[in-house]
Amino acid sequence: MSELIAIVYPNQHRAQDVLDAVQRLEHAHLVDLQDACVVTKDADEKVRLHQSVNLVARGALGGMFWGTLIGLVLLNPIVGIATGAVAGAATGAVVYHGISDRFMRELAEHMSRESSAIFLLVRRAPVDKVTRELAAYGGRLLHTSLSSMDEEQLRVALSGAPTAITELPPAADAVSLPALRTGAHRHSHT
């Protein structure tokens, strides 16, 4: 099961720095990201979603691969590539198993002007390593699906407080938040 972590930062650039750090962990095979998105809110309160994965392009590449194989079997690889790319792109645009854009936009309404947030949907990761990496950037936990113990550990690490943990409220109680919805369609990157 994937875990959702959303952290908000007081400036518009910090979340991108965090995403870069998490992607380095992913390249080192320490984290398996299902989805990630940086959300920014500018001085005019315009919310922008900066997707880290282009699902249409990923679908097109996968479709080209399968189209090539089918095309080779049918002795026409060019038609197979073209057909596979179109089918794969369409599938990437329609089928989605990540963080709902609508959900991220709803949470972004609770963000201050000129701030940013990172939304991570993590399939697998050692909590201690990820917590250490995220703690280096500070921030405030906006929402999470982590266990209570892991949530407390992350919240304390983000605040820079000592590791002695007292009773903390769950992240969802910090602000009034909508329920997590995944599987929604992605339409726009703005």
C-alpha positions as CSV (number, residue, x, y, z in Angstrom):
1,M,0.0,0.0,0.0
2,S,1.3,3.5,-0.9
3,E,1.6,6.2,1.7
4,L,0.7,9.9,1.0
5,I,2.9,12.6,2.5
6,A,2.1,16.3,1.9
7,I,4.4,19.0,3.4
8,V,4.0,22.7,3.0
9,Y,6.9,25.2,2.9
10,P,6.9,29.0,3.5
11,N,8.4,29.9,0.0
12,Q,7.7,28.9,-3.6
13,H,10.9,27.1,-4.3
14,R,11.5,24.8,-1.3
15,A,9.2,22.0,-2.4
16,Q,11.1,21.7,-5.7
17,D,14.3,21.3,-3.7
18,V,12.7,18.6,-1.7
19,L,11.5,16.8,-4.8
20,D,15.0,16.9,-6.2
21,A,16.3,15.3,-3.0
22,V,13.6,12.6,-2.9
23,Q,14.3,11.8,-6.6
24,R,18.0,11.4,-5.7
25,L,16.9,8.8,-3.1
26,E,14.8,7.1,-5.8
27,H,17.7,6.9,-8.2
28,A,19.7,5.3,-5.3
29,H,16.9,2.8,-5.0
30,L,16.0,3.9,-1.5
31,V,12.6,5.2,-2.3
32,D,9.9,3.9,-4.7
33,L,7.7,6.8,-5.7
34,Q,4.4,6.1,-7.3
35,D,3.7,9.8,-7.8
36,A,5.0,13.2,-6.8
37,C,3.9,16.7,-7.4
38,V,5.1,20.2,-6.4
39,V,2.3,22.7,-5.7
40,T,2.9,26.4,-5.7
41,K,0.7,29.3,-4.6
42,D,1.9,32.7,-5.9
43,A,1.3,36.2,-4.5
44,D,-2.0,36.4,-6.4
45,E,-3.1,33.1,-4.8
46,K,-2.9,31.2,-8.1
47,V,-2.3,27.5,-7.5
48,R,-0.1,25.6,-10.0
49,L,0.6,21.9,-10.0
50,H,4.0,20.9,-11.3
51,Q,3.8,17.1,-12.1
52,S,6.9,15.1,-11.8
53,V,5.7,12.4,-14.1
54,N,4.2,12.9,-17.6
55,L,1.7,10.0,-17.7
56,V,0.8,10.6,-21.4
57,A,4.5,10.3,-22.4
58,R,5.0,7.3,-20.2
59,G,1.9,5.7,-21.7
60,A,3.1,6.5,-25.3
61,L,6.5,4.9,-24.6
62,G,4.9,1.8,-23.2
63,G,2.5,1.6,-26.1
64,M,5.3,2.0,-28.6
65,F,7.1,-0.9,-27.0
66,W,4.1,-3.2,-27.2
67,G,3.1,-1.9,-30.6
68,T,6.6,-2.7,-31.9
69,L,6.3,-6.3,-30.6
70,I,2.8,-6.7,-32.2
71,G,4.0,-5.1,-35.4
72,L,6.9,-7.5,-35.6
73,V,4.6,-10.4,-35.3
74,L,2.3,-8.9,-38.0
75,L,5.4,-8.0,-40.1
76,N,4.6,-4.3,-40.0
77,P,6.5,-2.7,-37.1
78,I,5.9,0.9,-38.2
79,V,2.2,0.6,-38.0
80,G,2.6,-1.2,-34.7
81,I,4.7,1.6,-33.2
82,A,2.3,4.3,-34.3
83,T,-0.8,2.4,-33.1
84,G,0.9,1.5,-29.9
85,A,2.0,5.1,-29.2
86,V,-1.5,6.5,-29.7
87,A,-3.1,3.8,-27.6
88,G,-0.5,4.1,-24.9
89,A,-0.8,7.9,-24.8
90,A,-4.6,7.7,-24.6
91,T,-4.3,5.2,-21.8
92,G,-1.8,7.4,-19.9
93,A,-4.2,10.3,-20.1
94,V,-7.3,8.3,-19.0
95,V,-6.0,5.7,-16.5
96,Y,-4.4,7.2,-13.4
97,H,-3.4,5.7,-10.1
98,G,-1.8,8.6,-8.3
99,I,-2.7,11.7,-6.3
100,S,-5.8,13.4,-7.5
101,D,-5.3,16.9,-8.9
102,R,-8.5,18.0,-7.3
103,F,-7.4,16.7,-3.9
104,M,-4.1,18.7,-4.2
105,R,-5.9,21.8,-5.3
106,E,-8.3,21.5,-2.3
107,L,-5.4,21.2,0.1
108,A,-3.6,24.1,-1.6
109,E,-6.5,26.4,-0.6
110,H,-5.1,26.1,3.0
111,M,-1.7,27.3,1.9
112,S,-0.4,30.8,2.4
113,R,0.5,33.1,-0.5
114,E,4.0,32.6,-2.0
115,S,4.3,29.1,-0.5
116,S,4.8,25.6,-1.9
117,A,4.0,22.0,-1.0
118,I,5.3,18.6,-1.9
119,F,2.9,15.7,-2.4
120,L,4.6,12.3,-2.4
121,L,2.8,9.0,-3.0
122,V,5.4,6.5,-1.8
123,R,5.1,2.7,-2.5
124,R,8.1,1.7,-0.4
125,A,10.7,3.6,1.6
126,P,12.7,3.2,4.8
127,V,10.9,5.7,7.1
128,D,14.1,6.7,9.0
129,K,16.1,7.6,5.8
130,V,13.2,9.5,4.2
131,T,12.4,11.3,7.5
132,R,16.1,12.4,7.8
133,E,16.1,13.7,4.3
134,L,12.8,15.6,4.6
135,A,13.8,17.0,8.0
136,A,16.8,18.8,6.4
137,Y,14.2,21.1,4.6
138,G,11.9,21.8,7.5
139,G,8.3,22.4,6.6
140,R,4.9,21.7,8.1
141,L,3.1,18.4,7.7
142,L,-0.2,19.2,5.8
143,H,-1.5,15.7,5.4
144,T,-0.4,12.1,5.6
145,S,-1.6,8.5,5.5
146,L,1.4,7.3,7.6
147,S,0.8,5.3,10.9
148,S,0.4,7.5,14.0
149,M,3.9,6.6,15.1
150,D,5.6,7.4,11.8
151,E,3.5,10.6,11.4
152,E,4.7,11.8,14.9
153,Q,8.3,11.0,14.0
154,L,8.1,12.9,10.7
155,R,6.2,15.9,12.3
156,V,8.9,16.2,15.1
157,A,11.7,15.9,12.6
158,L,10.3,18.6,10.3
159,S,9.9,21.0,13.3
160,G,13.5,20.4,14.3
161,A,12.4,19.5,17.9
162,P,14.2,16.9,20.0
163,T,13.2,13.3,19.5
164,A,11.2,13.1,22.7
165,I,7.6,12.9,21.3
166,T,4.6,14.0,23.2
167,E,1.0,13.4,22.1
168,L,0.5,15.1,18.8
169,P,-2.8,15.5,16.8
170,P,-3.0,13.6,13.5
171,A,-2.1,15.7,10.4
172,A,-5.6,15.7,9.1
173,D,-6.8,17.5,12.4
174,A,-4.4,20.4,11.8
175,V,-6.7,21.9,9.3
176,S,-10.1,20.9,7.9
177,L,-9.2,18.7,5.0
178,P,-11.1,16.7,2.4
179,A,-10.8,13.0,2.3
180,L,-8.0,11.4,0.2
181,R,-9.1,10.6,-3.3
182,T,-6.9,8.8,-5.8
183,G,-7.6,7.5,-9.2
184,A,-8.9,10.9,-10.6
185,H,-8.1,12.0,-14.0
186,R,-5.3,14.6,-14.6
187,H,-6.1,17.3,-17.1
188,S,-3.8,20.2,-16.5
189,H,-0.4,21.1,-15.2
190,T,-1.4,24.6,-14.1
